[in-house]
Amino acid sequence: MPAGRARIASRLFDNAYLVLAGASLFWAGNVIASRIAVGDVSPMALTTYRWAAVLLLLLVLARKAVRRDWPVLKTRLAYVAVMGTLGFTAFNALYYVAAHFTTAVNMGIIQGGIPGLVFIIAYMAKGTTAGRAQILGMAATLVGVAVVATRGDLAAVTTLGFNFGDLLMVGACLAYAVYTVWLPDRPKVGALTFFAGLAVAAFLSSLPLLAIEIASGHYQAPTPVGLATIAYCAVFPSVLSQIFFVRGVELIGPGRAGVFVNLIPVFAAVLAVLVLGETFHLYHAAALALVLGGILFAERSGKARAAASAR
């Protein structure tokens, strides 16, 4: 890569807003991919095969980085194993299974609670606090998520029922919130090396789940569409989004970074229009304004609090 392009890429990678928005965009693509995958690959097969494909990519991309950072990484293998299992395997497996038992409306609302869980867990485990303005900003993003999830009819929330799939979704969000809170404690290695360690942990921890799926008779071998879905999930929601999110947490911390997760339902709505041919409504624009405004409000407050603490 020419020196000029390398400098531009480095600057972009140092911009927390761009990397976190990019991570949310790729995760939103995972929502679309999961819809496309129904009937073309079973949930645990999708989970395992995507991480197997990621490992093949990392054999090319991360060999030198892992070799360089291995002396440091090997001292934290237990941490890497737990984080890969929580943030990658548990979240994705629970998410894909939940989609078979609950509605997209419920999933959208529940997933919007991840930033709140991050704040709560960060406060309980590490004493991390949030200011009033930061909480208000987070609340605005939750309203925006609810607008998308209910198609602009917030009164529909009162008619929702909760079932086994909703509980699975709550478990998925809880797993990812714990993962987010403990990301800053990661080994002092490059982002690519750390991700490679997490990917190995994710692949290994997904194998028992795949075995259970096969034994129970619920395994669906991937069709050509399933294979294309696996390929997409391996590159974008798996590799790029995770590296971007780890970098974002590294730059601004888990509490502030977690708020950007609320962009996922909004991006998913836009992608549904572009990819699945769904109609874009006025409530999508309203939700986008609420989510972006809430993120900006919460982020400015968080930055001000961080500056005050430094002083």
Backbone torsions as a table, in degrees:
resi	resn	phi	psi	omega
1	MET	NA	130.4	178.8
2	PRO	-58.1	155.2	-175.3
3	ALA	-59.2	-39.5	-179.2
4	GLY	-63.1	-45.3	179.0
5	ARG	-66.4	-36.2	179.0
6	ALA	-62.9	-40.4	179.1
7	ARG	-65.6	-41.3	179.0
8	ILE	-63.7	-45.1	178.9
9	ALA	-60.8	-39.2	179.3
10	SER	-64.2	-41.1	179.1
11	ARG	-65.6	-41.5	178.4
12	LEU	-62.8	-39.5	-179.1
13	PHE	-70.4	-18.2	177.3
14	ASP	-92.9	1.8	178.5
15	ASN	-96.7	107.7	-175.2
16	ALA	-61.1	-37.4	-177.3
17	TYR	-65.9	-41.3	-179.0
18	LEU	-68.9	-45.0	-177.2
19	VAL	-69.0	-36.3	179.9
20	LEU	-73.2	-38.3	175.3
21	ALA	-65.3	-39.1	177.4
22	GLY	-63.3	-41.8	177.8
23	ALA	-60.3	-43.8	179.9
24	SER	-65.4	-37.5	178.8
25	LEU	-63.5	-43.9	-179.4
26	PHE	-68.7	-36.3	176.3
27	TRP	-66.5	-35.8	176.0
28	ALA	-62.4	-37.2	175.1
29	GLY	-61.4	-30.4	177.1
30	ASN	-64.8	-33.8	176.9
31	VAL	-62.5	-46.2	178.9
32	ILE	-63.9	-43.0	180.0
33	ALA	-61.5	-38.3	-179.0
34	SER	-66.0	-32.4	176.3
35	ARG	-69.7	-42.2	179.7
36	ILE	-64.9	-32.1	-173.7
37	ALA	-75.7	-17.1	-176.3
38	VAL	-59.2	123.9	-178.2
39	GLY	86.9	-7.3	-179.0
40	ASP	-115.4	-14.8	173.6
41	VAL	-166.1	136.7	-177.0
42	SER	-76.2	160.1	-172.7
43	PRO	-57.8	-49.0	-177.5
44	MET	-71.9	-31.3	175.3
45	ALA	-64.7	-42.2	177.3
46	LEU	-62.1	-42.2	-179.7
47	THR	-62.9	-48.5	-176.9
48	THR	-70.8	-46.1	-175.2
49	TYR	-67.8	-31.7	178.7
50	ARG	-65.7	-38.8	-179.9
51	TRP	-75.8	-29.1	173.4
52	ALA	-64.4	-41.6	177.5
53	ALA	-65.8	-38.0	177.4
54	VAL	-60.8	-42.7	-179.7
55	LEU	-63.0	-36.1	176.0
56	LEU	-63.3	-40.9	176.8
57	LEU	-63.9	-40.9	-176.4
58	LEU	-70.7	-24.6	174.8
59	LEU	-59.3	-30.9	179.0
60	VAL	-88.3	-42.8	-169.9
61	LEU	-86.2	-30.3	-166.9
62	ALA	-116.8	5.3	-174.9
63	ARG	-59.3	-48.7	-178.0
64	LYS	-66.1	-41.2	-179.0
65	ALA	-64.6	-44.2	-180.0
66	VAL	-64.8	-41.6	178.7
67	ARG	-61.2	-39.1	-179.5
68	ARG	-69.7	-39.8	-173.6
69	ASP	-96.1	-1.6	-174.5
70	TRP	-56.6	-41.3	179.6
71	PRO	-55.9	-33.7	177.9
72	VAL	-82.8	-43.3	-176.0
73	LEU	-63.1	-37.5	-175.1
74	LYS	-67.4	-18.2	177.7
75	THR	-79.6	-9.2	-176.9
76	ARG	-126.4	32.4	-175.5
77	LEU	-64.5	-35.6	179.2
78	ALA	-63.6	-43.9	177.8
79	TYR	-60.8	-46.3	-179.0
80	VAL	-62.0	-40.7	-179.8
81	ALA	-63.4	-44.4	-179.6
82	VAL	-66.5	-44.0	-177.8
83	MET	-66.9	-41.0	177.9
84	GLY	-64.5	-38.2	179.1
85	THR	-67.6	-43.0	-178.5
86	LEU	-71.7	-57.3	-171.2
87	GLY	-75.3	-27.5	-175.7
88	PHE	-106.6	-60.1	-174.7
89	THR	-73.0	-54.1	-175.5
90	ALA	-61.0	-47.8	-177.6
91	PHE	-61.2	-50.8	-176.3
92	ASN	-67.3	-41.2	-179.1
93	ALA	-63.7	-47.7	179.5
94	LEU	-63.0	-39.3	-179.2
95	TYR	-63.1	-48.6	-177.2
96	TYR	-66.2	-37.1	178.7
97	VAL	-72.0	-39.6	-179.5
98	ALA	-57.8	-33.9	-178.1
99	ALA	-62.4	-18.9	179.6
100	HIS	-86.8	-8.1	-173.8
101	PHE	-122.2	-17.7	-175.6
102	THR	-130.9	175.4	-177.1
103	THR	-90.5	160.6	176.6
104	ALA	-64.4	-32.4	177.9
105	VAL	-60.0	-50.8	179.5
106	ASN	-60.9	-43.7	-178.2
107	MET	-62.6	-40.4	179.1
108	GLY	-63.2	-43.9	-179.9
109	ILE	-67.0	-44.9	-178.6
110	ILE	-65.0	-42.6	179.7
111	GLN	-63.4	-29.2	177.0
112	GLY	-66.4	-11.7	179.0
113	GLY	-84.5	-2.9	-178.8
114	ILE	-57.4	-47.7	179.6
115	PRO	-58.6	-38.7	177.6
116	GLY	-63.8	-41.6	176.7
117	LEU	-62.9	-37.5	178.3
118	VAL	-61.7	-47.0	179.4
119	PHE	-61.0	-44.2	-178.0
120	ILE	-64.8	-48.4	-178.3
121	ILE	-66.8	-39.6	178.3
122	ALA	-63.1	-36.7	178.2
123	TYR	-69.9	-44.6	-177.0
124	MET	-69.4	-39.0	-173.7
125	ALA	-89.9	-33.3	-172.6
126	LYS	-127.0	-1.2	179.5
127	GLY	74.4	15.5	179.0
128	THR	-71.5	128.9	-176.8
129	THR	-111.0	160.3	176.6
130	ALA	-124.9	139.4	178.1
131	GLY	-77.0	168.2	-179.2
132	ARG	-60.8	-43.1	-179.7
133	ALA	-64.2	-37.5	178.9
134	GLN	-65.2	-40.2	178.6
135	ILE	-66.3	-41.1	178.3
136	LEU	-63.4	-40.4	177.7
137	GLY	-62.8	-41.8	178.4
138	MET	-64.1	-38.6	178.7
139	ALA	-63.6	-37.3	178.4
140	ALA	-63.8	-39.4	178.7
141	THR	-66.6	-35.6	178.3
142	LEU	-66.0	-38.4	176.4
143	VAL	-63.0	-41.4	177.8
144	GLY	-61.5	-41.1	176.9
145	VAL	-62.9	-42.3	179.8
146	ALA	-64.1	-36.1	177.8
147	VAL	-61.3	-44.4	177.9
148	VAL	-65.2	-47.8	-174.3
149	ALA	-64.1	-32.6	-177.2
150	THR	-102.6	7.3	179.3
151	ARG	58.1	37.9	175.7
152	GLY	85.8	-0.8	-179.8
153	ASP	-110.7	85.6	-176.3
154	LEU	-63.6	-23.5	179.1
155	ALA	-64.5	-19.2	-179.7
156	ALA	-65.5	-19.9	-179.8
157	VAL	-59.1	-35.3	-176.3
158	THR	-70.0	-15.8	-177.7
159	THR	-100.3	-0.1	-176.9
160	LEU	-72.9	141.7	172.5
161	GLY	-107.4	154.0	-178.5
162	PHE	-116.1	137.5	-174.3
163	ASN	-136.9	-168.1	-177.5
164	PHE	-59.1	-39.3	178.4
165	GLY	-62.1	-37.0	177.7
166	ASP	-64.3	-40.6	178.3
167	LEU	-64.5	-38.8	176.3
168	LEU	-62.6	-39.4	-179.8
169	MET	-67.2	-39.7	175.6
170	VAL	-60.8	-42.4	177.4
171	GLY	-62.3	-39.3	177.9
172	ALA	-62.8	-45.4	-179.9
173	CYS	-65.0	-39.0	178.9
174	LEU	-64.1	-42.3	178.6
175	ALA	-60.5	-43.0	-177.8
176	TYR	-73.6	-31.1	176.8
177	ALA	-65.4	-43.5	177.2
178	VAL	-61.9	-43.5	177.5
179	TYR	-57.4	-44.9	-178.2
180	THR	-64.1	-43.5	-177.4
181	VAL	-62.4	-37.4	-176.3
182	TRP	-93.9	3.5	177.1
183	LEU	-59.9	-40.7	-179.4
184	PRO	-60.9	-16.7	179.6
185	ASP	-87.1	10.7	-175.1
186	ARG	-66.1	159.0	178.8
187	PRO	-59.5	151.4	-180.0
188	LYS	-79.9	70.6	178.2
189	VAL	-130.1	169.8	178.5
190	GLY	-63.1	155.0	-178.7
191	ALA	-59.8	-37.6	-179.4
192	LEU	-68.0	-39.3	177.5
193	THR	-64.7	-45.0	-179.8
194	PHE	-62.5	-43.5	179.0
195	PHE	-63.3	-38.2	178.7
196	ALA	-60.8	-42.3	177.6
197	GLY	-62.9	-42.2	178.3
198	LEU	-64.9	-38.2	-179.3
199	ALA	-65.5	-40.2	176.7
200	VAL	-61.5	-45.2	178.9
201	ALA	-61.8	-41.0	-179.5
202	ALA	-64.3	-43.7	-179.4
203	PHE	-63.6	-48.1	-177.8
204	LEU	-64.5	-40.8	-178.2
205	SER	-74.5	-16.8	178.4
206	SER	-85.0	-18.4	-176.8
207	LEU	-61.0	-44.3	177.2
208	PRO	-61.1	-34.6	179.0
209	LEU	-67.1	-39.7	176.8
210	LEU	-64.6	-40.3	178.9
211	ALA	-62.1	-40.6	178.6
212	ILE	-64.9	-40.7	179.4
213	GLU	-62.7	-43.1	179.3
214	ILE	-64.8	-45.5	-177.6
215	ALA	-64.3	-30.8	-178.1
216	SER	-84.6	-4.4	178.3
217	GLY	82.3	14.6	-179.1
218	HIS	-101.5	8.3	-178.1
219	TYR	-73.7	134.4	175.1
220	GLN	-122.8	111.1	177.5
221	ALA	-63.8	142.8	-177.0
222	PRO	-67.7	133.3	171.0
223	THR	-82.9	178.8	174.5
224	PRO	-54.2	-39.8	176.5
225	VAL	-65.7	-39.9	177.4
226	GLY	-62.5	-40.6	178.5
227	LEU	-64.1	-40.6	177.6
228	ALA	-64.8	-37.6	178.5
229	THR	-65.6	-42.8	177.6
230	ILE	-60.3	-42.6	-179.9
231	ALA	-62.3	-44.1	178.2
232	TYR	-61.9	-48.0	-177.5
233	CYS	-63.1	-30.8	-179.4
234	ALA	-69.4	-35.6	-174.7
235	VAL	-89.0	-50.0	-169.8
236	PHE	-91.7	-65.5	-180.0
237	PRO	-66.7	-24.3	-176.6
238	SER	-89.9	-59.3	-173.2
239	VAL	-81.4	-62.9	-172.2
240	LEU	-66.1	-44.4	-177.0
241	SER	-65.0	-40.3	-178.1
242	GLN	-67.8	-42.0	178.2
243	ILE	-64.3	-42.0	179.3
244	PHE	-63.7	-42.9	-176.9
245	PHE	-68.8	-41.6	177.1
246	VAL	-58.9	-42.2	178.7
247	ARG	-65.6	-39.8	178.9
248	GLY	-63.4	-43.5	177.2
249	VAL	-63.4	-38.3	178.4
250	GLU	-62.0	-35.2	-175.9
251	LEU	-81.3	-41.0	-172.7
252	ILE	-128.1	2.0	176.9
253	GLY	90.9	161.1	-173.7
254	PRO	-68.7	-37.8	-177.6
255	GLY	-62.7	-49.6	-179.7
256	ARG	-71.0	-37.0	179.7
257	ALA	-68.7	-34.7	-177.4
258	GLY	-61.6	-28.5	-179.2
259	VAL	-61.3	-31.3	-176.8
260	PHE	-67.9	-15.7	177.3
261	VAL	-60.0	-27.1	-179.2
262	ASN	-68.8	-8.1	173.7
263	LEU	-73.8	-19.6	-173.7
264	ILE	-58.8	-50.3	-179.8
265	PRO	-62.0	-34.8	179.9
266	VAL	-68.8	-48.1	176.7
267	PHE	-60.1	-38.6	-179.9
268	ALA	-62.8	-37.8	178.0
269	ALA	-64.2	-42.2	179.0
270	VAL	-65.0	-44.6	179.3
271	LEU	-64.8	-33.1	178.0
272	ALA	-63.1	-35.5	176.7
273	VAL	-67.4	-46.1	-174.7
274	LEU	-74.6	-38.2	-173.0
275	VAL	-97.2	-44.8	-175.1
276	LEU	-95.8	-5.4	177.3
277	GLY	78.2	17.8	177.8
278	GLU	-74.8	161.4	-175.9
279	THR	-86.1	137.2	175.5
280	PHE	-87.4	125.6	-176.2
281	HIS	-110.1	169.0	179.0
282	LEU	-61.8	-33.5	-179.1
283	TYR	-67.1	-25.2	174.6
284	HIS	-64.3	-42.9	178.8
285	ALA	-65.0	-41.4	179.0
286	ALA	-63.7	-42.1	179.6
287	ALA	-64.9	-40.8	179.1
288	LEU	-61.4	-41.5	178.4
289	ALA	-64.2	-41.7	179.9
290	LEU	-65.5	-45.8	-177.3
291	VAL	-66.8	-47.6	-179.9
292	LEU	-65.2	-40.5	178.0
293	GLY	-64.8	-40.7	178.6
294	GLY	-65.2	-40.9	178.2
295	ILE	-63.3	-45.2	-179.9
296	LEU	-62.0	-43.5	-179.6
297	PHE	-64.0	-47.8	-179.6
298	ALA	-65.5	-38.7	-177.7
299	GLU	-68.6	-40.7	178.0
300	ARG	-63.8	-40.3	177.8
301	SER	-65.1	-43.7	179.5
302	GLY	-63.3	-40.4	179.1
303	LYS	-65.0	-40.6	179.1
304	ALA	-65.0	-39.9	178.9
305	ARG	-66.1	-39.4	179.1
306	ALA	-64.5	-40.8	178.8
307	ALA	-65.8	-40.1	179.1
308	ALA	-65.1	-39.6	178.8
309	SER	-65.0	-39.0	179.6
310	ALA	-64.1	-39.1	178.7
311	ARG	-68.6	NA	NA
